[in-house]
Amino acid sequence: GHFWGKWFSGDRAAFRPEGGWLRLLEPLNFYELGASRLGFLPEPFAFSVRAWRALAARLRAGDRFDLLHDVQTLGWGELGVAKHGIPMLTTIHHPLSVDRRPSIQRDRTLGDALGTAKFHPVAMQAFVARRMERVITSSEVSAREIERDFGVAPERIRNLSNGLDTERFRPDPEVARDPGEVLCVGRAGDPTKGVDTLVDALPLLQGQYYLTSFLYGGLLVPPRAPGRLAKAITTLLEQADARRQLSDRARQRVVACFSWPAIAARTVETYRETLEAHRARR
């Protein structure tokens, strides 16, 4: 299966399923191939059904599971998984509606709008998300978006943040810093990253500074406010002591809150909470 991305590769041989071409006629493979060709995104549904089938086979073989953790699949097949009485939770980095909104803004024709609607199975994912014992996400903004767009009750949402290897990714004292550089982290093609706001802010900077890409520092500004952003950047570029203090405090917070041991501990606690909530409901 898994045909959607292969339309873009141009390699028709990649469509051949394991076991031969006749397997394309199996209902789920045939559905996924046809839906992909028509511009739909069938993978969440198809994967969830395959996962349900695999789980059912394992249960028939005598395997037992305490808890199941989905990662943003949220397909109809997971409702079948829930029928087995196993508590489930899911990780949602952000609801699919967040990706759909900028796509709608870019649409210029009815065909574009239909393509956006077909490609984002928001209704399915929202329906399934509301039936999870717990929903894990990575930021307070995402938590609010999941509550608003997917209708998930806020008491079921847990923001565990994103983790990273704090030993591998750390400041290197042997690398000199250029006080005139601004680091921006964000994909330019993603309108939710605010790169366009940074570009609008650059001409407003007080002074001449070279741009390489958002500050590691801790001054918060409102979204879509280039003037406020330019003022914050200028403040930090001109105040070396403030930059160092913010940098040191940022490193301490990253180690305490975003290291993998910290994320793992919060994840285990969410697992325990999910199991307890499931037992209480039964």
C-alpha positions in Angstrom: 0.0 0.0 0.0 1.1 3.5 0.8 0.6 4.9 -2.7 0.1 8.6 -2.1 3.7 9.8 -2.1 4.6 7.5 -5.0 2.6 9.5 -7.5 5.3 12.2 -7.2 8.3 9.9 -7.7 7.3 8.8 -11.2 8.5 5.3 -10.5 5.6 3.1 -11.4 7.5 0.0 -10.3 7.3 1.3 -6.8 3.5 0.6 -6.8 4.1 -3.1 -6.9 3.1 -4.5 -3.5 5.0 -7.2 -1.7 3.6 -10.5 -3.1 3.0 -9.3 -6.7 0.7 -7.0 -8.7 -2.4 -9.0 -8.0 -2.4 -7.7 -4.5 -3.4 -4.3 -5.9 -6.9 -5.8 -6.3 -7.2 -6.4 -2.5 -9.9 -4.0 -1.2 -7.7 -1.9 1.0 -4.9 -1.6 -1.5 -7.3 -0.9 -4.4 -9.0 1.8 -2.3 -5.7 3.4 -1.3 -4.4 3.4 -4.9 -7.6 4.9 -6.3 -8.1 7.5 -3.6 -4.5 8.6 -4.0 -4.9 9.0 -7.7 -8.0 11.2 -7.1 -6.2 13.6 -4.8 -7.3 12.2 -1.4 -5.0 11.5 1.5 -6.0 7.9 2.3 -3.0 6.9 4.5 -4.5 7.7 7.9 -7.6 5.6 7.2 -5.6 2.8 5.5 -2.9 2.6 8.1 -5.5 2.5 10.9 -7.3 -0.4 9.3 -4.1 -2.3 8.8 -3.1 -1.6 12.4 -6.5 -2.9 13.6 -6.1 -6.1 11.6 -2.6 -6.6 12.9 -3.7 -6.0 16.5 -6.7 -8.4 16.2 -4.4 -11.1 14.9 -2.0 -10.6 17.8 -4.9 -10.8 20.3 -6.2 -14.0 18.7 -2.7 -15.4 19.1 -2.9 -14.7 22.8 -0.9 -11.5 23.1 -2.1 -8.9 25.5 -1.6 -5.1 25.6 -2.0 -2.7 28.5 -2.2 0.4 26.4 -1.9 1.6 22.8 -0.2 4.8 21.7 -1.1 6.3 18.3 0.9 9.0 16.7 -1.5 11.3 14.8 -3.0 8.6 12.6 -6.6 9.1 13.9 -8.2 6.9 11.3 -11.5 5.1 11.5 -9.8 1.8 12.1 -8.8 2.9 15.5 -12.5 2.8 16.6 -12.2 -0.9 15.9 -9.2 -1.1 18.1 -11.1 0.6 20.9 -13.7 -2.1 20.7 -11.2 -4.6 22.1 -11.2 -2.6 25.4 -7.6 -1.5 25.3 -7.1 2.1 26.5 -5.7 4.4 23.7 -4.0 7.7 23.6 -2.6 9.7 20.7 0.0 12.3 20.0 -1.1 15.2 17.9 1.7 17.7 17.1 -1.0 20.0 15.7 -4.5 19.4 14.3 -4.7 18.9 10.5 -6.9 22.0 10.4 -3.8 24.1 11.0 -2.3 22.8 7.7 -5.7 23.2 5.9 -6.1 26.9 6.7 -3.1 28.2 4.8 -4.0 25.9 1.9 -7.5 27.5 1.8 -5.9 30.9 1.7 -3.8 29.9 -1.3 -6.7 28.4 -3.2 -7.7 30.4 -6.3 -10.1 28.2 -8.1 -12.9 25.8 -7.2 -10.6 22.9 -8.2 -8.0 24.2 -5.7 -10.7 24.3 -3.0 -11.9 20.8 -3.7 -8.3 19.6 -3.6 -7.8 21.1 -0.2 -11.0 19.6 1.1 -10.1 16.1 -0.3 -6.5 16.2 1.0 -7.3 17.1 4.7 -9.5 14.5 6.4 -10.1 16.8 9.4 -13.6 15.4 10.2 -12.3 11.9 10.6 -9.4 12.8 12.7 -11.4 15.1 14.9 -14.1 12.4 15.5 -11.4 9.8 16.4 -9.4 12.2 18.6 -12.5 12.9 20.7 -12.7 9.2 21.6 -9.1 8.9 22.9 -8.5 8.6 26.6 -5.8 11.2 26.4 -4.3 13.5 23.7 -0.6 14.4 24.0 0.7 17.5 22.3 3.8 19.6 22.2 2.8 23.2 23.0 0.1 25.3 24.6 -0.9 26.8 21.3 -1.4 23.3 19.8 -3.4 22.3 22.9 -5.8 25.2 22.3 -6.0 24.4 18.6 -6.9 20.7 19.4 -9.6 21.8 21.8 -11.0 24.4 19.4 -10.7 22.6 16.0 -11.1 18.9 17.1 -13.5 19.5 20.0 -11.3 17.5 22.4 -12.2 18.2 26.1 -9.3 20.3 27.6 -9.0 17.9 30.6 -8.0 15.1 28.2 -5.1 17.1 26.6 -1.6 16.9 28.0 1.2 19.2 26.7 4.4 17.2 27.2 6.5 19.4 24.9 9.1 18.2 22.3 12.3 16.6 23.5 15.9 16.7 22.3 19.3 15.3 23.1 20.7 18.0 25.4 24.1 16.5 25.5 24.5 16.4 21.7 22.8 19.8 21.1 24.5 22.3 23.4 26.5 25.5 23.1 30.1 24.9 22.0 32.4 27.3 23.9 35.1 26.9 21.2 32.9 28.4 18.6 33.0 32.2 18.5 29.7 34.1 18.2 29.2 36.9 15.7 27.3 39.6 17.6 25.8 40.9 14.3 24.1 37.7 13.3 20.4 36.8 13.8 19.5 33.1 13.6 16.0 32.3 12.3 14.6 28.7 12.7 11.6 28.1 10.5 10.8 26.7 7.1 10.2 29.6 4.7 7.4 27.8 2.8 5.3 27.3 6.0 3.2 30.4 6.6 2.7 29.4 10.3 6.4 29.9 11.0 6.3 33.7 10.7 9.3 34.0 8.4 7.3 36.7 6.4 7.0 38.7 9.6 10.7 38.5 10.1 11.4 39.7 6.6 9.0 42.6 7.1 10.9 43.5 10.4 14.4 43.6 8.9 14.1 47.0 7.2 12.9 48.4 10.6 16.0 47.3 12.5 17.8 50.2 14.1 21.3 49.7 12.6 22.8 47.5 9.9 22.9 43.8 10.8 23.6 40.8 8.7 20.8 38.2 8.6 21.5 34.4 8.6 18.0 33.3 10.2 15.0 33.6 15.2 16.9 34.5 18.3 17.6 31.7 20.9 16.7 34.5 23.4 13.5 34.9 25.5 11.8 38.2 24.4 8.2 37.4 23.3 6.4 39.6 20.8 2.9 39.3 19.4 2.5 37.3 16.1 2.3 39.2 12.8 3.9 42.4 14.4 7.0 43.2 12.5 7.6 46.5 14.3 7.6 44.8 17.7 9.8 42.0 16.4 12.3 44.5 15.0 12.4 46.3 18.3 13.1 43.1 20.2 15.8 42.0 17.8 17.5 45.5 18.0 17.3 45.4 21.8 19.2 42.1 22.0 21.7 42.9 19.3 22.6 46.0 21.2 22.8 44.4 24.7 25.4 41.7 24.9 24.9 41.1 28.6 21.1 40.6 28.1 21.8 38.1 25.4 24.2 36.1 27.6 21.8 36.1 30.5 18.9 34.9 28.4 21.1 32.3 26.7 22.2 30.9 30.0 18.7 30.7 31.4 17.4 29.2 28.2 20.0 26.4 28.4 18.9 25.7 32.0 15.3 25.5 31.1 15.9 23.3 28.1 17.8 20.8 30.2 15.1 20.8 32.9 12.1 20.7 30.7 13.0 19.4 27.3 15.7 16.8 27.7 14.6 13.2 26.8 14.6 12.0 30.5 12.2 14.8 31.4 10.0 14.1 28.4 10.1 10.3 29.1 9.1 10.8 32.8 6.1 13.0 31.8 5.1 10.4 29.1 5.2 7.6 31.6 3.0 9.6 34.0 0.5 10.2 31.2 0.4 6.5 30.5 -0.4 5.8 34.2 -3.0 8.5 34.2 -4.6 7.0 31.0 -4.7 3.5 32.5 -6.3 4.8 35.7 -8.9 6.8 33.8 -9.8 3.8 31.7 -10.2 1.6 34.7 -12.4 4.2 36.4 -14.6 4.5 33.3 -15.1 0.7 33.2 
